[in-house]
Amino acid sequence: MGVSGTGKSTLGRALSESLAWRFVEGDDFHPRENVEKMSRGEPLNDDDRRPWLDQLNREIEKDHRRGVRSIVACSALKKRYRDWLAHGLEGVQFVFLCGTRDVILDRLRDRRGHFMPPDLLDSQIAALEPPEDAIFVPVKLSTEQQVAEVVRQLSDVNEA
């Protein structure tokens, strides 16, 4: 989880490969209206996000029923969004990719082919409610370092 441009998809794919868990790209589940709205530079509101997060919740629940562990790349900026995403599920662990506005803005400006314009970063930062119980991972680390940190902290959580 984290604002756009933090590397959620990159880390999610790398973790999926490292842990042999299914990767789910949350952006793929946005309805067309959400993508069009963001493409126009308009931030999503709770009414836009709720059906999307509910669908992601069902996707995770489907994996749980099949005994499949999954990793979902999703902004989940607010506590209530994380609650909607994890509703009725056990063992959900959030990983928060965090960094300074300037670093993330540079990453967004360098990114190509994504519907989320850099102009929406400030609205995402304003909406962000940093989690209290997540694994915090700095965006400035390499992907390999991020994976190692998440795997280490997941081990710590599972041993506790």
N, C-alpha and C positions, 0 to 999 in steps of 0.2 A: 504494500500500500504506500501511497504517497502522491504528491502532486505530479502533474504531467512532466515528463522529461527526466525523471529520476532514475529510470532504467528498470522499471518493474518487469517489463517483458523480457529484457535481456537476462536479468537475474533469475526470473521465473523459469525460463528455458534452461539456463545453466543448472539450476537446482534440480529441475526435472530430470536432466541427464545424469547428474551426480547421484541422485537418490532413487532413480528409476520410478518416479511418480509421474502421473499424468499432468500435463500442463494445459491450463485453460486460459486463453487470452480473453480477458473481460471485455475489451473493446469490440470483439467480434459479436458480442451479444447486445450491443446498443441498438435500439430501434433506429430506423432510417431518420426519423424526426430528430432524435438526439444528435446524430452525426451532422445533419444539416444545420441544426441550431448552433452547435459548436463551430462548424465550418464558417458560419457567418460572424463568429466572434462573440456569440451570446452564451453566457454561462448557463449551465443546467441548474434547475431548482429541484427541490425535494420531490415534487410531483413527477418530474422527468426521470429522476433517479430511482424512485421506488420500484417500478415494474422491472427495471434492469437489474437491480440488486436482488429482487425476489426470484428472477429467472436464474441468476448466478447461484443463489441459495439452493434452488431445485437441482441445478447441475452438480453441485457439491454433494447434496443429499443422495442423488442417484449414484454417484461414485461410492459414497459410504456404504450404501446398501449392497453394492457389488463387491465390497471389500477392497476398493481401489483408493489409494491415497492420491490426493490431487493438490496442485499448486495453482492458485488463481491470481493473475495479475489484475488488480483493480484499485482504483484510487482510494475508495473507502475513507474519504477525508474526515467525516464527522463520526462521532461515537454512535449516533443512531444508525448511520449507514453500516457500520461494522456490526451493530446489533442485528440489523435486518439481514445482513449477509450470513451471519453465524446462527441465526434463529433455529432452534431445535437441533443443532448439531453439537456433537461432543468433540473435544480435542482440536478445535480450530485455534491456530496460532498465527497471529499477525506479525509480519515483518515490515518495519517502517523504514523506507529509504529516505534519508534526510540529508539536507545540505543547504548551503546559503542560496539566497535568491539569485545572486549574480552567477554562481556556478550553474544552477539549474537553467537560468535564462540562456546562458551560452550554449548549453546542451540542446535546448529547444531550438535555438536559432540554427544550429548545425544539423538538425534532424530534417530529413526529407520524406515526403510521401505520407505524412500523417495529418489527419483532419484537425487536430488541436493546434490552433495558432498560438505563438508565444504571447500574444496580447492577453490571453486568458490566465496567464500565470498568477498575476496579482489577485484575481478573484479566487483562484484555488488556494493561494496562501491565506487569504482572508477567511475562507471557509474551513481551513484545516484546524482540526482539534487533535493535537498529537496524542497518541494513545499512551496509557500508563503501563500497560502490560504487554507490550510488543517487544520483539527483538529489534533493536535499533541498529541500522547499518548505514554508515556514511557513504554518500554517492562518490566521494573522492577516491575510495578504494577501487582497485581493479576488480573485475568480475570474479576472478579466481579468489581474491582475498574476501570478497563479499560472501561467496559460496562457503568458504572455509569458516567464516565467522557465523553464518547461519547454522551450518551443520554442528559446529561446536555448541552454540547456544541451544539448539534443539536437543542435543544430548544432555545438556545441563537441565533443561526443563523436564525431560523424560525420566531423569534420574531422581528428581526431587519428589 
